[in-house]
Amino acid sequence: MEILIKASQFLLSLSLLIVLHEFGHYLPAKLFKTRVEKFYLFFDAWGKKLFSFTKGGTEYGIGWLPLGGYVKISGMIDESMDLEQLEKDPEPWEFRSKPAWQRLIIMLGGVFVNFVLGFLIYIMLFNVWGESVVKTEDVKYGFGVAKVLEQYGVEQGDNILLVNGEVMDDVRDINNYLLLRSVETITVKHTNGETEQITLPEDIDMQIFQSTGMTAMTPRFPFTLSEVSEGSNAEKAGLLKTDKIIAVNEIPVTYWSEVTFGIQNSEEFVNLKVDRNGEIKDLKIELANNGKIGIGPKPADENYINITKKEFSFSESITRGSSEAYWKLHDIVTQFKFVFTSKGATSLGGFIAIGNIFPSTWSWPAFWAITAFLSLMLGFMNLLPIPALDGGHVLFTLWEMITGRKPSDKFLEYAQIGGFIFLMGLLLLANGNDIYKWITGQL
């Protein structure tokens, strides 16, 4: 049932984004009297489709292959690779007959809609549901800290006072700041009550990513085990859900972050010391391919953080929503740098990974927040200057406008084929990662 709910939210979000993105191309094409032959949600590969009808010279339909969607514009070299019309003289209604500035607007229309949609959804979210934030003083046990930060003076249990000299709206965003927003200094309050400003190196983002992925600090909480996954390495080693973990690799633990970071710092095996009804047992557990052992926590103190609800008027939600959309887009662009690392390549996710972002129970606030994020991500990805993406068409059109020389149809044809092959390679890599992680229990 949980999988069905996740899949339903993903399919609804994806369909909405594809239709609106393609409408962003369709509308200016119609405005400039360019013939649109097809408007499809999903691909009608090999001519197979689930549904279609024709109106006003355009065929509207739903394809069977859920890898996106498209509008087929007359006289344009696109993913349909229909080149027969290019062998004839250009007609006035064809894309290739239109001025470069009109072609540029048509190609940017989809991306424009994605960005505007992302901003509008975030504004709606803050206006309808407000915002939940956690302030510095509301993290009862302070933060657990990854080893990579401890070497610079950040201590277990520290509370975050300032980042780059400014108070954070929500301290739970600290990982986004450290990895994606150029943090130079953080001011912390140690458990002994002393405050300290800590200077971090310029490459702290890459150090954290290579060491711990996207998490370097997390709120601490005392815990009991809520789950020992069936078939996991923890279960095979004899760990029980009723056991109390008291040490990881001979280091005493009180908080869940000490367990997760302790496991993270282990190689091949982790040694857990547990209290089983007053009897102390030592368990040696092999790490899975994802570096985990298959256990989950339940907070022993439900009040380990205090969440404050903020409400916004309509005018306030415009400012707050626009700011949120800007920083989400900023983080999407900045995060792209990790793709070019070996760890980043193996972290690429496909449809299963994206589907898993959605919650296992239906939540409209979560659905719209994820849809807004995906809309911004889709807009950015489509702007990349890769042939077969909108950004590739934009690049060639800008080249024509600047130099006055239009690339030949043959060049555009080869560029489209090359870009398509490259994108299919990325698609296979991302979804191959998903399948591997699913098989090895990492998804």
Number of C-alpha atoms within 10 A of each C-alpha: 8 11 13 11 16 21 20 15 25 22 14 12 20 21 17 14 26 22 19 19 26 24 18 22 27 24 16 19 26 14 10 16 14 25 20 23 15 19 24 22 26 22 22 19 11 7 8 12 16 12 13 13 10 12 7 8 10 16 16 17 20 19 21 17 15 14 13 16 23 22 25 24 25 23 24 21 23 23 17 14 12 13 15 8 14 16 8 9 8 15 14 13 18 19 24 19 17 19 12 20 12 18 23 19 17 24 25 22 22 27 26 17 21 27 22 16 22 31 25 16 21 25 25 18 22 24 20 15 14 18 16 13 17 18 19 21 14 17 23 17 19 25 24 25 22 25 20 17 17 11 9 12 14 27 20 21 23 25 27 24 20 17 20 16 13 11 14 19 11 14 24 19 14 20 17 19 17 24 24 21 16 17 21 16 17 20 21 23 20 17 14 8 10 9 15 14 17 16 14 18 13 11 12 17 24 18 15 20 19 16 17 16 16 17 17 23 24 19 21 24 26 18 19 20 18 13 14 21 16 11 10 19 20 25 17 15 13 13 23 17 18 15 18 19 24 17 19 22 18 12 13 14 17 15 23 23 22 22 22 18 19 20 22 18 15 15 10 11 16 21 18 24 21 21 15 15 9 9 8 13 13 17 16 16 22 20 20 17 12 12 17 19 23 18 19 15 17 14 16 13 12 11 12 17 19 16 15 12 11 11 14 19 11 14 11 14 21 19 13 20 23 19 15 17 23 16 15 19 22 14 17 18 15 14 16 12 12 19 13 9 13 10 14 17 15 15 18 18 21 18 14 19 19 15 20 14 14 23 17 15 14 14 12 12 15 16 18 18 18 22 24 26 22 20 29 28 21 19 26 17 18 19 20 14 16 21 26 23 20 24 21 21 25 23 17 19 23 16 15 14 15 10 9 11 11 15 12 8 15 12 10 20 18 12 18 23 17 15 19 18 14 15 16 12 11 16 17 13 18 20 17 16 20 23 18 12 19 13 10 12 15 15 13
